[in-house]
Structure formats: structure tokens, C-alpha cells
Amino acid sequence: IHDDEDDSPIEEVSPVKPKKPSRRVAKAKKDEPKEVKETPKE
């Protein structure tokens, strides 16, 4: 039972770690098209 509890938090940390960089990439990707769209707009 102790092993199962230890695996639960570990599995949650795994998806949380890759989710953090994914969010950063989404922000950078959103910023990229935004700047590109604004560049041709001007």
C-alpha cells in the first residue's frame, strides 16, 4: 500500500513536469504568430 501511494504522487509529478514546458511553448508559439501578424499589419 505504501508503494502505491508513492507511485501516485510520482505519476502526478511526471505529467506536471512535461505540462510546464508545454505551457511555455504554447505561450512562445502564441507570441510568435502574434508578432508576425502585427509585423505585416503595420
C-alpha positions as CSV (number, residue, x, y, z in Angstrom):
1,I,0.0,0.0,0.0
2,H,2.9,2.4,0.8
3,D,4.3,1.7,-2.7
4,D,1.0,2.5,-4.4
5,E,0.9,5.8,-2.5
6,D,4.4,6.7,-3.5
7,D,3.6,5.8,-7.1
8,S,0.6,8.1,-7.1
9,P,2.5,11.3,-6.4
10,I,5.3,10.3,-8.7
11,E,3.0,9.8,-11.6
12,E,1.4,13.2,-10.9
13,V,4.8,14.8,-10.9
14,S,5.6,13.3,-14.3
15,P,2.7,14.8,-16.2
16,V,3.1,18.1,-14.3
17,K,6.8,18.4,-15.4
18,P,6.1,18.0,-19.2
19,K,3.0,20.2,-18.8
20,K,5.1,23.1,-17.6
21,P,7.3,23.2,-20.7
22,S,4.3,22.6,-22.9
23,R,2.6,25.7,-21.5
24,R,5.8,27.7,-22.1
25,V,6.0,26.5,-25.6
26,A,2.3,27.4,-26.2
27,K,3.0,30.9,-24.9
28,A,6.0,31.3,-27.1
29,K,4.1,29.9,-30.1
30,K,1.3,32.3,-29.4
31,D,3.7,35.2,-29.2
32,E,5.4,34.2,-32.4
33,P,2.3,34.3,-34.6
34,K,1.2,37.4,-32.8
35,E,4.4,39.3,-33.6
36,V,4.4,38.0,-37.2
37,K,0.8,39.1,-37.7
38,E,1.5,42.5,-36.3
39,T,4.5,42.9,-38.5
40,P,2.7,42.6,-41.8
41,K,-0.2,44.6,-40.3
42,E,2.0,47.7,-39.9
